[in-house]
Amino acid sequence: MATHSTTTRKKTTARKKTTTRKKSASRRKYSPAASDTVGEEMKRYKSGKARSGPGGKGGKVKSRKQAIAIGLSKARAAGKKVPKRKKSS
């Protein structure tokens, strides 16, 4: 027979502190004017008139993502509130 130690261990359960913290008011990442610029570019894309590259010489825009990126780029160039581009590594 295996003998167990006579001391008993108490199970300690870690409890999370329940502090109520107010979330800070979230601010817009994109200005309404920037979303208008993207919306205009999406209309151009849907009608088949969106072109990429400087002066539209790069060819027809074929994907929604590309159209959105062009719209955001135009909004940045116009000085509207848009987050910085993510740096690719």
Protein Blocks (a to p, Z undefined) as FASTA:
>chain_A
ZZddfbdcdddddddddddddddddddfbdfklmmmmmmmmmmmmnopacedehhlnopc
fbfklmmmmmmmmmmmnopacddddddZZ
